[in-house]
Amino acid sequence: MRFVSNVIRNFLSKVDAADDQRIQMVPKSSAGIRPGDFIFFKYFSEQSVLLVISPVVKDARTGNRLFTGFKVPSDGDYTPDSLKDLYKNKELPTENYRTYILSKIKGPVWRIK
């Protein structure tokens, strides 16, 4: 993958997804972003890997489409399976939860298979 941060590159190699065959571009919608997916994208100037926690929903107050994800720590010893287990058991550290506005994502959203 071209133009990805070292954090993303390290995570991809850690989960054996460094080749482009396990990465696919998905739509910025509820069809492309679902709970349990590992995704990455550029949000302002930051790139990070996320485990999606809540689906894309429209906020009635603002009208923005939002989703919540767990920002995978770059220094953690996490694997996709361990993160999914923590997610199922509601044991993910809450300080890494982030809510994102779909319209502010710059460029494509990529899902790791």
ROLUM-153206 format. One line per field, with one value per residue: z, x, y of N, C-alpha, C in turn; residue in three letters. Coordinates in pm, 1 decimal, m for minus. Example, Ala and Ser with C-alpha at 12.3 -4.5 7.8 and 13.67 -1.06 7.14 Angstrom:
n_pz = [780.0_708.0] .
n_px = [1319.0_1285.0] .
n_py = [m569.0_m225.0] .
ca_pz = [780.0_714.0] .
ca_px = [1230.0_1367.0] .
ca_py = [m450.0_m106.0] .
c_pz = [780.0_787.0] .
c_px = [1320.0_1290.0] .
c_py = [m330.0_3.0] .
resn = [ALA_SER] .
END
This chain:
n_pz = [0.0_m85.8_56.8_333.2_687.9_918.0_1144.4_1053.1_854.5_1014.9_1167.7_964.3_869.7_1098.0_1118.9_899.4_662.8_483.8_212.8_m72.0_m110.9_106.6_172.6_117.6_m56.5_72.9_70.3_213.5_422.5_582.4_452.0_398.2_632.9_916.9_1247.1_1412.6_1201.5_1088.6_1005.6_816.1_756.8_647.5_865.1_906.0_956.8_1049.5_1050.9_1134.5_1272.3_1319.1_1519.6_1445.9_1642.8_1675.8_1443.9_1132.6_1176.0_1155.5_1310.5_1480.6_1578.7_1464.7_1203.2_1085.9_964.4_1167.8_1329.0_1573.0_1690.3_1805.2_1865.6_1766.7_1965.2_1882.2_2007.3_2137.9_2206.8_2039.9_1861.8_1581.1_1661.9_1944.4_2001.4_1909.2_2089.6_2330.2_2268.7_2243.5_2505.9_2632.1_2725.4_2624.8_2648.7_2746.6_2694.5_2438.8_2264.0_1990.1_1814.2_1486.1_1211.2_911.1_680.6_715.3_666.3_482.4_159.9_63.8_247.7_397.4_435.8_637.2_565.0] .
n_px = [85.3_55.7_139.3_66.1_72.7_345.2_245.8_12.3_124.5_288.6_90.8_m44.6_154.3_192.0_m44.0_m31.7_m123.0_5.9_31.8_m157.7_m382.9_m543.9_m669.6_m924.2_m1095.5_m1372.0_m1714.4_m1801.5_m2014.0_m2298.3_m2302.7_m2040.7_m1893.1_m1892.5_m1979.9_m1718.2_m1543.8_m1208.5_m1065.9_m901.3_m816.5_m780.2_m810.0_m851.9_m526.2_m439.7_m367.9_m497.4_m551.7_m860.2_m1094.2_m1414.8_m1684.2_m1952.4_m2226.9_m2260.6_m2447.6_m2708.1_m2693.1_m2946.9_m2956.1_m2739.8_m2731.5_m2518.2_m2344.4_m2230.9_m1985.5_m1852.8_m1535.1_m1269.9_m961.2_m678.3_m402.8_m74.3_148.1_69.2_33.3_m154.3_m367.9_m585.7_m770.0_m745.4_m831.7_m1095.6_m1197.9_m1171.0_m1347.5_m1594.7_m1623.0_m1653.6_m1424.7_m1245.1_m1014.3_m1155.9_m1052.0_m955.8_m1165.7_m1325.4_m1526.0_m1630.5_m1689.6_m1834.7_m1826.2_m1595.7_m1383.3_m1095.3_m1034.7_m1029.1_m1187.2_m1044.9_m1075.2_m961.7_m929.7] .
n_py = [m118.1_212.8_530.7_504.1_532.4_461.0_335.1_206.7_45.3_m120.0_m254.8_m390.9_m562.3_m711.0_m856.1_m1012.7_m890.9_m737.6_m759.3_m653.1_m810.1_m870.7_m641.7_m408.9_m150.0_23.8_145.8_466.2_422.7_263.5_27.0_m26.3_4.3_m171.8_m297.1_m470.7_m479.0_m421.0_m125.3_135.9_480.2_820.6_1084.2_1408.2_1494.4_1255.6_907.5_594.9_265.3_107.0_m72.4_m124.5_m25.7_68.8_94.3_283.6_564.4_810.1_1114.0_1265.3_1523.3_1673.4_1586.1_1463.1_1172.6_918.1_705.8_481.7_384.6_169.0_282.0_129.5_79.7_186.6_88.7_m136.0_m489.6_m618.9_m842.0_m907.6_m1110.7_m1111.4_m853.1_m865.0_m1051.9_m908.2_m701.5_m839.3_m922.0_m685.0_m546.2_m363.2_m90.9_210.3_462.6_467.7_484.0_635.4_872.9_921.3_1142.8_1079.4_1244.6_1388.8_1227.9_1185.5_1091.8_739.3_464.4_186.5_m161.9_m428.5_m758.6] .
ca_pz = [0.0_m88.0_133.9_464.4_796.4_974.9_1238.1_974.2_791.4_1119.1_1200.7_850.6_866.8_1218.0_1095.3_769.5_559.9_416.2_69.3_m101.7_m130.1_225.2_197.5_12.4_m38.3_97.3_70.2_340.5_455.0_664.1_369.8_396.9_767.5_1007.4_1372.4_1402.8_1093.2_1107.8_894.2_833.4_668.9_689.9_930.9_915.5_915.1_1124.1_1000.5_1239.9_1253.3_1410.6_1527.0_1448.9_1756.4_1647.0_1300.1_1081.8_1205.5_1135.6_1434.2_1457.5_1615.1_1371.3_1067.2_1039.3_976.7_1265.9_1377.8_1682.4_1674.5_1903.7_1801.4_1804.8_2006.3_1798.4_2087.7_2204.0_2151.7_2004.7_1734.7_1553.6_1743.5_2083.9_2008.8_1896.9_2217.2_2426.2_2228.2_2279.4_2652.2_2678.5_2804.6_2557.0_2726.5_2696.0_2651.7_2296.2_2183.3_1916.0_1724.2_1362.6_1119.3_779.6_581.0_739.7_626.4_358.1_77.6_79.4_368.8_363.9_532.8_642.5_570.0] .
ca_px = [0.0_127.1_89.0_11.5_165.0_420.1_156.4_m72.2_213.4_327.4_m25.1_m70.9_253.5_169.1_m158.7_m9.6_m205.8_91.4_4.3_m283.8_m493.0_m630.5_m716.9_m1014.2_m1159.8_m1515.1_m1786.0_m1817.4_m2156.0_m2327.2_m2273.2_m1897.9_m1835.2_m1980.9_m1915.0_m1631.9_m1447.6_m1086.9_m1056.0_m814.4_m847.2_m718.2_m905.6_m766.6_m391.7_m407.1_m406.1_m490.5_m629.8_m974.1_m1191.0_m1542.6_m1766.4_m2093.8_m2247.8_m2282.5_m2582.6_m2727.7_m2723.4_m3066.8_m2932.3_m2648.6_m2750.9_m2397.5_m2334.6_m2126.0_m1960.1_m1756.3_m1435.1_m1163.3_m833.2_m581.0_m277.6_39.0_249.6_10.2_61.0_m285.9_m393.8_m728.8_m848.7_m747.7_m916.3_m1236.3_m1235.2_m1189.8_m1468.5_m1710.1_m1633.1_m1663.6_m1304.7_m1153.9_m992.9_m1246.2_m981.8_m923.3_m1286.7_m1336.5_m1639.6_m1586.2_m1789.3_m1799.8_m1796.5_m1462.5_m1280.7_m1030.9_m996.8_m1104.8_m1183.9_m990.8_m1107.2_m866.0_m1003.9] .
ca_py = [0.0_338.9_643.0_472.1_564.5_348.9_265.9_116.7_m52.3_m215.7_m337.9_m478.8_m670.3_m792.6_m944.6_m1075.8_m827.9_m640.1_m763.9_m585.6_m903.4_m874.7_m505.4_m365.8_m21.0_7.0_273.8_538.3_408.0_145.8_m90.6_m51.1_9.3_m247.2_m337.8_m587.3_m459.7_m343.1_m31.7_251.4_591.9_946.1_1173.7_1526.7_1453.2_1133.8_775.6_495.1_143.1_104.4_m180.2_m53.5_m66.5_91.9_112.7_418.4_612.3_952.9_1185.3_1344.9_1663.2_1740.0_1537.7_1395.3_1027.0_890.9_571.5_477.7_279.6_154.6_311.6_27.6_144.1_148.3_20.7_m252.5_m621.4_m669.2_m908.5_m894.6_m1203.8_m1066.8_m734.1_m906.1_m1113.6_m799.1_m631.3_m922.3_m925.7_m545.5_m519.1_m270.9_31.5_313.7_584.4_458.2_494.5_760.3_885.9_984.3_1195.1_1025.0_1347.7_1446.3_1131.5_1227.9_977.7_614.7_381.6_54.2_m267.9_m538.2_m885.9] .
c_pz = [0.0_6.9_263.8_570.0_844.1_1072.1_1163.4_909.9_891.8_1154.3_1087.7_844.1_985.7_1196.1_958.6_661.2_482.0_265.1_44.7_m114.1_m11.5_260.3_83.0_46.6_m23.2_96.0_209.8_377.3_543.9_583.8_374.5_533.6_864.3_1136.1_1354.4_1291.4_1144.4_984.9_921.7_726.0_721.2_742.8_971.3_873.3_978.7_1049.1_1117.2_1203.1_1359.1_1404.5_1542.8_1557.6_1727.6_1499.4_1262.3_1107.1_1179.0_1267.7_1406.5_1483.4_1511.0_1226.1_1009.8_1053.1_1060.3_1284.0_1485.7_1660.1_1789.7_1829.4_1854.2_1842.4_1923.6_1876.4_2156.9_2134.9_2117.9_1872.4_1705.6_1640.6_1889.1_2099.7_1998.3_2024.5_2323.5_2396.9_2269.9_2429.4_2715.5_2767.9_2733.3_2642.7_2667.2_2650.1_2504.1_2206.4_2117.8_1831.6_1604.3_1280.2_978.5_679.3_599.6_710.8_491.5_280.4_110.1_219.4_323.6_473.8_521.1_658.2_664.8] .
c_px = [88.9_61.2_18.5_118.0_238.3_334.9_70.8_11.8_255.6_211.4_m52.1_29.1_235.6_56.8_m150.5_m101.3_m125.4_73.6_m135.6_m403.3_m589.3_m687.6_m808.6_m1074.4_m1310.1_m1583.8_m1792.7_m1965.5_m2174.1_m2305.7_m2125.4_m1833.2_m1933.1_m1906.6_m1836.9_m1529.3_m1323.9_m1072.1_m944.9_m845.8_m772.6_m827.4_m826.1_m626.9_m349.7_m451.8_m395.4_m575.7_m738.8_m1044.9_m1325.0_m1631.1_m1915.1_m2111.0_m2259.6_m2427.5_m2589.3_m2768.3_m2839.4_m3041.5_m2847.9_m2671.7_m2629.0_m2410.5_m2211.7_m2104.7_m1853.4_m1662.2_m1337.3_m1032.3_m729.1_m449.9_m159.6_143.5_196.7_47.0_m71.6_m282.3_m542.3_m813.7_m856.4_m835.1_m1063.8_m1284.4_m1259.9_m1318.2_m1593.5_m1732.8_m1642.4_m1546.3_m1204.6_m1135.3_m1072.4_m1174.7_m944.4_m1047.0_m1290.1_m1463.3_m1594.4_m1706.2_m1747.9_m1759.1_m1658.0_m1349.1_m1227.2_m986.6_m1078.3_m1094.5_m1139.4_m1026.0_m1003.1_m945.0_m938.4] .
c_py = [123.1_437.0_604.4_499.5_439.3_268.8_164.3_7.8_m160.3_m308.9_m436.9_m593.3_m764.2_m893.9_m1012.5_m1022.0_m724.8_m644.6_m708.1_m679.0_m906.8_m738.3_m466.0_m230.4_m46.0_143.5_335.3_538.0_286.7_17.7_m125.8_m59.4_m55.8_m281.5_m467.7_m577.9_m387.0_m255.6_68.7_353.5_713.4_1037.6_1296.3_1484.3_1321.1_1009.1_678.5_375.9_142.2_m29.5_m109.8_m112.8_m48.2_124.2_260.2_455.1_761.5_1014.7_1280.2_1493.4_1736.1_1701.3_1467.9_1244.4_996.2_741.9_580.0_361.3_280.1_176.5_214.0_97.4_93.4_70.7_m103.9_m382.3_m689.4_m742.5_m889.5_m986.6_m1157.7_m942.2_m770.4_m974.0_m1007.4_m722.1_m709.3_m924.5_m787.3_m506.2_m428.6_m146.0_148.1_439.9_581.7_460.5_632.3_755.7_967.3_1029.8_1151.7_1132.1_1409.7_1348.3_1174.7_1104.5_854.1_554.3_243.1_m44.8_m377.8_m666.2_m981.7] .
resn = [MET_ARG_PHE_VAL_SER_ASN_VAL_ILE_ARG_ASN_PHE_LEU_SER_LYS_VAL_ASP_ALA_ALA_ASP_ASP_GLN_ARG_ILE_GLN_MET_VAL_PRO_LYS_SER_SER_ALA_GLY_ILE_ARG_PRO_GLY_ASP_PHE_ILE_PHE_PHE_LYS_TYR_PHE_SER_GLU_GLN_SER_VAL_LEU_LEU_VAL_ILE_SER_PRO_VAL_VAL_LYS_ASP_ALA_ARG_THR_GLY_ASN_ARG_LEU_PHE_THR_GLY_PHE_LYS_VAL_PRO_SER_ASP_GLY_ASP_TYR_THR_PRO_ASP_SER_LEU_LYS_ASP_LEU_TYR_LYS_ASN_LYS_GLU_LEU_PRO_THR_GLU_ASN_TYR_ARG_THR_TYR_ILE_LEU_SER_LYS_ILE_LYS_GLY_PRO_VAL_TRP_ARG_ILE_LYS] .
END
